[in-house]
Amino acid sequence: MKYKYVLCFYLVCVLLISGTCKKENLLTLLTSCTHDFSEVVKNEEYKVLPAPCPTGIWYEEEPPLSAYNYYSPVFNPNNPNQIAYIRFDTLAPYQQKGALELHTFDFCSGEVSIVNRDSIVSYTVEWSSKDWLLYRKWFKDIYKIKSNGQSKTKVVDTYISLSQNRIPIWSGSGDHLAWSGDERPLIYGLYDNSTCGFVIMNENGMKVDTISEFCKVVPSGGVLFQNFNLNLEIADHFSWSKDNTKIACDASAYVDYLYLYGLFYYDFTLDEIVFVDDLNAYPWYGKVTDTDWTPDSRKLVWSTERSVGWKDIYSGERKIILTGHENRKYESIDVSPDGKTIAIERLNRVNVNGCTKVERAIYLVNMDGTDERRVLVPE
């Protein structure tokens, strides 16, 4: 009989521990759940892939290392122990329905959920504070769907476009969306008849405003330096701050008579563009691949092919927390809702028996750059 009591006591303990995840004790869960997934440093057994030995030049078309690639990890804004991502089956024909799937992964339970496999073509996903996941279907039509796979709703009906990876960004409150449409670069215009492709929409996709500051303007009269100052060109990689007051991007522009490539943000309170950093000044930066904000909307975080870093827009403090090498690139980032962790889409090159193969995997790193570790997503 005493064994039954011991067994009952054990089961009660298991239920109590599992219940802590459901109660979302966020600070505790980030320590107890996500740190259980460590970096894989040894070679794994991969499926045999029918691909030739590549030349060794860095091409994304090089044969895949494993059966699945993972894109655009984003945290649940209400729970740092859940992420969403796009999974691509490298063995399936590209046109096959289900080759790309929208998944969520729970660090506490270790469970993967398939949210949608509705002919997804976008390799990016956005998760709002109202639990809407945003994705794009085959070359058009942007949808939102709840993380449980319910309530799928078309948000934007776009034209057929080759820039199929572009989707809107959510505001911090989840009440609005913003994006520059399918045009790249943004639409040019004249001072007296300016048009702009950067729009603000409500959560249902209805246009409510335009931010013309994100659109390059060509002077109709004489060319003066002040006309070009902070006049952004080819603005991209937008992110909306959690307090709803700022939208960041990378762009080229004149800043105090100097033409440079850097980080900027539009300040809703000031109604103007603010310069953050000159990326040409530091060789370890390179072209920006993504941006995001910390939960306090104080630090602008960005990734490039060669680095991940952040800058405090108030104190001016800058920190490069990761630097890439010839065998890795950083493609996208997302900051956890408690501001302690960054999720990263990392492109790795691996030499297998003299042949170079590539993979896209999900990594986590602490905000200070320590403990870069791979997320072991179960299949």
N, C-alpha and C positions, 0 to 999 in steps of 0.2 A: 504493500500500500504506500510505503514511504516514497517509492519511485514515482507513483502517480502524482504525489504532491510536488515532488521536484520538477516533474514534467509540466505540471500546471503553472508552477512559479516561473519556469523558463518561458513558457508561452506568453504569460502576462508581461514579462520583461520585453519580449520581442514586440508585442503590440504597443507598449509604451514608447519604445525607441522609434518604431515606424511612425507612430503618431506625431512625433516631433516634426517630421517633414511636412505633414499635412497642415500643421499649425503654422508653418512658415516662419520659424524662428530664424530669421535670415542670417544674422551674424554667426550663430552657432553652426548652421547648415553649411555655410561656405567653408568652414574649417573641417567639418566632419564628413562632408560629401565629396567636394571637388578635389580635395587633396588625395583621395584614394586612387586617382587616375594619374599614373606617372608616365614619364617619357619612355617610349619603346626604343631601345638602343640596339637590339639584336635583329638580325634578318628574320622575317616571318616567312611562312609558306604561302606562296601566291599561286593563283591559278595560272595555268600555262596559257600565255597570250600569243596569238598568231601575229607577231610583228617582227620586222627585220631589225638588225643592229643599226642604230642611227649613227650619224657622223660625229657626234660629240658636241656639235653646236647647240646652243640653248634654243630649242624650238618646243612650243607647246604640243606640236604634232608628234613629238617623240613618243614611243610606245609607253602605255601606262604601266605603272609598277604593280598595281593591284586591281581588283575587280571593281572597286568603287572609288570615286573622287568626291570630296566634300567641299561645298562652297558656302560662303557668306554666313558664318555662324553669328547669331544674334541672341542676346539674353532676353528672357522674359522680363519686361520692365518691373514686374511685381515680385520676381523671385530669382535670385542669382544662381539658383541650382537647376535652372531649366534653360536650355537653348533650343533654337530652331535653326535649320540649315537645309540646303538643297543637296540631295545625293544623286550622283550621276552614275549609272551602270555603264562602265566602259566596254562591256561585252555585248551590250544591246545595240541594235541599229538606232541611229540618232532619231529617226522619225518614229520609232516605236513608242506607243503610249506606255508611260511608266518608266521610260529610260531615265527621266528626271522626276524625282519625288520630293515633296516637301515633308520633312520630318521634324519632330521634337524629341529631345532627349532629356531625361530626368537624372541628375547626378545622384540623387538620394536612392531612388529605386533601381536605377540602372536600366530603365525601360525605354525603348524606342517606340514612338507612335507615328504611323503614317497619316499625316493630315490630309494630303491631297496628291494625286498623280494624274491630274487632269490636263495632260499635254502641256506641262509646264515647259517654257523655253527660257525664262529668265533664270540666271544663276545668282540672283540677289533676292533677298527677302527682308521685309521690315516687320517688326513686332511692336504694336502700339500698347500704351498703358491700359487701353480698354480691351485688350486681349484679341485684337484683330491682327492677323497675319496677312501681309500684302505680297502678291506675286503676280507674274505676268504669263499669259498663255501664248500660244504659238504666234509670234511676231506681232501680236496686238492684244487688246482686251486685258486690262488690269483688274484683278479681283481681290477682294478681301474675304477672309474666312476665319472663323473662330479656331482656336488651337485644338479643340476637340473634333474638328472636321465638319462642324455644322455651320449653317447660315451663310453659305457661299453667296456673295453678292458682287455683281460687276460694278466697279467704281469709275473706271475710265474706259471709253471706247476709242482707241487710238487708230490712226492710220497705219497701214503696213509700213514697217520701218526696219532698217537693218540694225538699228541701235536697240535691239530687243532686251538688253540687260538693264536698261534704264527704267526705274520705277520711282514713284514719289517717295518722299520721306515724311514720317509722322512728326507732328509737334509733340512736345513733352507731355501735354495734357491728353493727347490722342483725339483732340477735337478737329484738327485740321491736317491737311496734306499740302505739300509743296513740291513742285518739280519744274524742270525746264522743257518739258515736252520731249519730242523725239528729235529736235533739231540739235545739231552739234557742228559748229559752235552756235551759241544763242543768236536769235534773229538780230540783224543790224537794222538801224533806222536813222532818220534825220531828226535834228532837234525839233523842227516844226511839225514833224509827223512821225513820231517815234512809235515803234511797235516792240513788243517784248514777249518772249516765250516763257518767262518765269512767272508762274501763277500760284496763288494760294487757293485751295479748295476746302470745302467743309468735308467732313468724314465720309460723305456720300458721293463725293466727286464733283460737286457743283462749284464753279468758279466764284470766288468772293472778292479777290483782290489780285493785283499785279505788283511785283517789285521790279521797277524799271532799273534800279541801281545795279541789278545783275546782268543787264543787257548793254552791250557795247553801243555807244552812240557816236555817230560820225558827224562832225561839225559841218553845217551847211555853209558857213562863212570861212573866215580865215582860220588857219591852224595855230592855236595858242597852247602853250604848255598847260595852263590852268584848265583848259577844256579837256585835257587828257588825264589829269591827275585823278587817280583812283577810279578811272573809267575801265572797268574790268573787261578782259578779253578771254573767251573760251573758259568761262567759269564752270567748274565741275566738282564732283565729289562733295555734294552738299550734306550738311547735318544740322538738325534743329536742336538748340539747347533745351535742357530739361525744364527750364523756367519759362520757355516760350519766347524769350526776348531777343534771341540771336540765331542767325543762320550762317554757318561757316561754309567756306569753299576754298579751293585753290584756283588761281588765275594768274594771268599776266597783266601788268598795268604799270603806268607811270606813277611813281611815288616820290614826291618832292624832286621832280625833274629827272629821275632815274627810272629807266625801264627795267623791270625785274619780274621774276616769277616767284610767287609766294603764297602765303595764307592770309585770308581776309575773312571778315564776317560782316553781315548787315545787322545793325542795331536798330530794333524796332522803336526803342525809346528815343534815340537820337535821330532816327530816320536818315541814316547815312552809312556808308561803307567805312569800316575800320581796318587798318593794316595791322597784321599780327607779326609776320616774320618773312624775311627774305631767304628763300630756299636756295638761291644760287650762291649764297655766301658760304655754304657748307657742303663740301664734296660728298659727305656720307648721306645726304638726303636723297637726291634723285627726284623723279616724278612721283607726285602724290598718287596713291592708289585708293585712299579712303580717309575720312575724318569722322570724329565723334567728340562728344562733350562728356566731362565728368558730371556726376549727379548735382553738384553744387553750381554747375554752369560757369565755373571759374577757369578750368583748364581745357584747352583745345588739344585733343589728341589726334595724331595723324599717323598714317603708315605710308611708306614708299617701298619700292622694290628692295631698297638697301637698309631700311631702318624703320623703327617705331619710336615715336617720341611724343612729348607734350610740352605745352608752354602755358604758364599762368598769365592770363591776359591782364591781370591787375599788377602783379609784382614784377613781371617780366622774366621770372625764373624759367629756364628751359632745361629739359633733360632728355637725352637720347637713351632709351632704355634697352633697345635691341639693335644690333647691326647685322645685316645679312652677309652672306658669303657667296661664292660662286655656285654653291650647291643648294641655295635656298632663296626664295623671294617671299615678301609679305604682300598679300593681295587685298585683304579686307580686315577690319577691326570692329569690335563693339565693346563698350565699357559696361561692366556689370552694374546693376542698380544700387549697390552699396559702394561703388567706386574703388573696390579693392583689386579687381581682376579685369584683364582684357582678353577677350576671345579673338583668335586670329585664324584666318585662312592662310595656310602656308603652302607654297609650292616647293616641293623637294626634288632634287635630282639625285638619283642613286645609281651607282655603277654595279651592274649585275653581270658577272662573268665577262667583263670587258665591254658590255653594252650599257649605254646610258638610258635609264628609264625615269619617268616623272610620276609624281603623285601630288594630289591636293589633300591635305589633312587639316584637322582642327587642333589648335594648340591653345593653351591658357598660359598667361604670364601675369605675375603680380605687377601692380602699378609701378613699382620701383624697378622693374626689369628682372627680378629674381625668379627662380623656379619656373623656367619655361618648360612646360610639360605637354605631352601629347594626350588628347582625349581618346580613349579606347572605346569607340562606338561599337556596341555589339551588333552583329548582323543576324 
